[in-house]
Structures are given as structure tokens and as C-alpha cells.
């Protein structure tokens, strides 16, 4: 019997086969979970649908997390099909390319609001709709963050501030939803070659730096992150909530 056998999971954030969200989906599927996938727009649908259908998913639903009506419709459809949900994977972040270069002090108001809405507020919006159909099911919500929330990372800029807000969201949501038996945790992953990460200026240098300086002397993979997400989604982590779990080859412990 798999670690999440019979559990029902919604996956947010698959962009292609190299996405962290897709690696997590595969890990959950392998251990027996039923999966629903979301996408925003026709371009992403063309990438997400073949992957989702390839592992037998029958719930592949459009959802723009900046639109409350999309979120409401999504959860209505999921609840109608499943009668509840056990796992929510939030792997969503976005900032305009021009905000991820130059000086942070030049961040535009529009760019700041957009990054915060999609990268941080979306977790609150999804949790708000999830908890009524997750309560009493030992539910687990898992989101993705990065060390740039704590320390200054060149060119990470407004995304670092958004990730800091996301991590605060994890703590406040875990306090709110714990009474319903719902756990909320985040994984702080090291740099991984994903579609979104490659948009950060100097990303290759970040990979080389972490490989050289981390205790394990390597970069982590999407599969490393997926195994941790599987653990946080399963009953093995039943006593863990409100935490930021580092999956970064130990890089975060290094001072000098």
C-alpha cells in the first residue's frame, strides 16, 4: 500500500515535464494518490494536459489564481467529483522579468503587487477554498519557497520579498487551520533548472556556487524536492505543521 494510497491531491504549478510540481505529482501518483491538475491559459494547457492524462488524471481544470471566480469554480468541480480533497500542492510564483534584474529599490508598484498576488496571496486564496472540503481528512498543504526569502540573492529582488510573505502565510495558515486537522508547510528548495528559474539573471552562477559551497557539494534535483513533498503530504509527517523544510544540500547552514 502506498504512502498516500487513496488520497486526493490538487497540483498547482505544473509548467512542463521539468517542473518541480510535476516531479511531486509523479511521486504522489506512484504512492497511490488520485490527482487533479490546474493550468492558466491555452499555452500551459497544451503542456499540462498530456502529462496529466499520461498518468490517468481525469480532472484537468483551468484556474487563474488571480481570479476568485476561477478558484471557486475549480473547487466546486473537485468537490463535485471527489467529495473532498486531502492534499494541495502550491508551486506557483511569478514576477515580471524586468523586476528580476537591476536594483530592488527600482521595483515598480505594479510589479510588486503582481508578484505578491500570484506568489504569496494565492496560497491564502486556495487554502480558504480548500479547508471546508479538507477539514477532518488529515489534510496537508505544501508550498514552495526559496532561501532568497531570508538572505539577499542577486537579481531575486521582489520575488525574495514575496517568498518571505509566503513563509509568513504558512505560519499563520497553520495556526488557523490546525484545529481542522490541516497541516501547512513549505519546502525551501535549492536552485533547480526549471522554466521559471532560468528567467533569473545569473542563475547558472547560482547553481555553480551552491554546488561548490554546500555541504553535499551538489545541487538538488526536482526528485529530491518531490520526495520531501511526499513525506509532508503523507501521515509520516502527521505532527509537522508551520515549518519551512530545507532541501538545498545543506547550503542554508553555511556562513563562511
VENKA-V627402 format. One record per residue. N is the residue number from 0. RES is the residue in three letters. SS is DSSP state (@ for helix, = for strand, . for the rest). PHI is phi as a letter, one per 20 degrees, with the letter a starting at -180 (NA if undefined). Layout:
BEGIN
n & res & ss & phi
N & RES & SS & PHI
N & RES & SS & PHI
END
This chain:
BEGIN
n & res & ss & phi
0 & UNK & . & NA
1 & UNK & . & f
2 & UNK & . & f
3 & UNK & . & c
4 & UNK & . & g
5 & UNK & . & n
6 & UNK & . & f
7 & UNK & = & d
8 & UNK & = & c
9 & UNK & = & d
10 & UNK & = & d
11 & UNK & = & d
12 & UNK & . & o
13 & UNK & . & f
14 & UNK & . & d
15 & UNK & . & a
16 & UNK & . & f
17 & UNK & . & e
18 & UNK & . & f
19 & UNK & @ & g
20 & UNK & @ & g
21 & UNK & @ & f
22 & UNK & @ & f
23 & UNK & @ & f
24 & UNK & @ & g
25 & UNK & @ & f
26 & UNK & @ & f
27 & UNK & @ & f
28 & UNK & @ & f
29 & UNK & @ & f
30 & UNK & . & e
31 & UNK & . & o
32 & UNK & . & e
33 & UNK & = & e
34 & UNK & = & c
35 & UNK & = & d
36 & UNK & = & c
37 & UNK & = & c
38 & UNK & = & b
39 & UNK & . & c
40 & UNK & . & n
41 & UNK & @ & f
42 & UNK & @ & f
43 & UNK & @ & f
44 & UNK & @ & g
45 & UNK & @ & f
46 & UNK & @ & e
47 & UNK & @ & f
48 & UNK & @ & g
49 & UNK & @ & f
50 & UNK & @ & f
51 & UNK & @ & f
52 & UNK & @ & f
53 & UNK & @ & f
54 & UNK & . & d
55 & UNK & . & n
56 & UNK & . & f
57 & UNK & . & d
58 & UNK & = & d
59 & UNK & = & c
60 & UNK & = & c
61 & UNK & = & f
62 & UNK & . & a
63 & UNK & . & e
64 & UNK & . & f
65 & UNK & . & e
66 & UNK & . & d
67 & UNK & @ & g
68 & UNK & @ & f
69 & UNK & @ & f
70 & UNK & @ & f
71 & UNK & @ & g
72 & UNK & @ & f
73 & UNK & @ & g
74 & UNK & @ & f
75 & UNK & @ & f
76 & UNK & @ & f
77 & UNK & @ & f
78 & UNK & @ & f
79 & UNK & @ & f
80 & UNK & @ & e
81 & UNK & @ & d
82 & UNK & . & m
83 & UNK & . & q
84 & UNK & . & b
85 & UNK & . & d
86 & UNK & = & c
87 & UNK & = & c
88 & UNK & = & d
89 & UNK & = & d
90 & UNK & . & c
91 & UNK & . & c
92 & UNK & . & b
93 & UNK & . & b
94 & UNK & . & b
95 & UNK & . & f
96 & UNK & @ & g
97 & UNK & @ & f
98 & UNK & @ & e
99 & UNK & @ & d
100 & UNK & . & b
101 & UNK & . & m
102 & UNK & . & e
103 & UNK & @ & f
104 & UNK & @ & f
105 & UNK & @ & e
106 & UNK & . & g
107 & UNK & . & e
108 & UNK & @ & f
109 & UNK & @ & f
110 & UNK & @ & f
111 & UNK & @ & f
112 & UNK & @ & f
113 & UNK & @ & f
114 & UNK & @ & f
115 & UNK & @ & f
116 & UNK & @ & f
117 & UNK & @ & f
118 & UNK & @ & e
119 & UNK & @ & c
120 & UNK & @ & f
121 & UNK & @ & g
122 & UNK & @ & f
123 & UNK & @ & f
124 & UNK & @ & f
125 & UNK & @ & f
126 & UNK & @ & f
127 & UNK & @ & g
128 & UNK & @ & e
129 & UNK & @ & f
130 & UNK & @ & f
131 & UNK & @ & f
132 & UNK & @ & d
133 & UNK & @ & d
134 & UNK & . & g
135 & UNK & . & n
136 & UNK & . & d
137 & UNK & . & l
138 & UNK & . & f
139 & UNK & = & c
140 & UNK & = & d
141 & UNK & = & c
142 & UNK & = & c
143 & UNK & = & d
144 & UNK & = & c
145 & UNK & . & b
146 & UNK & @ & g
147 & UNK & @ & f
148 & UNK & @ & f
149 & UNK & . & d
150 & UNK & . & c
151 & UNK & . & f
152 & UNK & . & d
153 & UNK & . & g
154 & UNK & . & m
155 & UNK & . & e
156 & UNK & @ & l
157 & UNK & @ & f
158 & UNK & @ & f
159 & UNK & @ & f
160 & UNK & @ & f
161 & UNK & @ & f
162 & UNK & @ & f
163 & UNK & @ & f
164 & UNK & @ & f
165 & UNK & @ & g
166 & UNK & @ & f
167 & UNK & @ & f
168 & UNK & @ & g
169 & UNK & @ & g
170 & UNK & @ & f
171 & UNK & @ & f
172 & UNK & @ & f
173 & UNK & @ & f
174 & UNK & @ & f
175 & UNK & @ & f
176 & UNK & @ & e
177 & UNK & @ & g
178 & UNK & @ & f
179 & UNK & @ & e
180 & UNK & . & m
181 & UNK & . & d
182 & UNK & = & d
183 & UNK & = & c
184 & UNK & = & c
185 & UNK & = & c
186 & UNK & = & d
187 & UNK & = & e
188 & UNK & = & e
189 & UNK & . & f
190 & UNK & . & f
191 & UNK & . & c
192 & UNK & . & f
193 & UNK & . & d
194 & UNK & . & g
195 & UNK & . & f
196 & UNK & @ & f
197 & UNK & @ & f
198 & UNK & @ & e
199 & UNK & . & e
200 & UNK & . & f
201 & UNK & . & n
202 & UNK & @ & f
203 & UNK & @ & f
204 & UNK & @ & f
205 & UNK & @ & f
206 & UNK & @ & g
207 & UNK & @ & f
208 & UNK & @ & f
209 & UNK & @ & f
210 & UNK & @ & f
211 & UNK & @ & f
212 & UNK & @ & e
213 & UNK & . & f
214 & UNK & . & g
215 & UNK & . & e
216 & UNK & . & l
217 & UNK & . & b
218 & UNK & . & e
219 & UNK & . & e
220 & UNK & . & d
221 & UNK & @ & f
222 & UNK & @ & f
223 & UNK & @ & g
224 & UNK & @ & f
225 & UNK & @ & f
226 & UNK & @ & f
227 & UNK & @ & f
228 & UNK & @ & f
229 & UNK & @ & f
230 & UNK & @ & g
231 & UNK & @ & f
232 & UNK & @ & e
233 & UNK & . & e
234 & UNK & @ & f
235 & UNK & @ & f
236 & UNK & @ & d
237 & UNK & . & f
238 & UNK & . & d
239 & UNK & . & d
240 & UNK & . & b
241 & UNK & . & m
242 & UNK & . & d
243 & UNK & = & d
244 & UNK & = & e
245 & UNK & = & e
246 & UNK & = & c
247 & UNK & . & b
248 & UNK & . & m
249 & UNK & . & n
250 & UNK & @ & g
251 & UNK & @ & f
252 & UNK & @ & e
253 & UNK & . & e
254 & UNK & . & d
255 & UNK & . & b
END
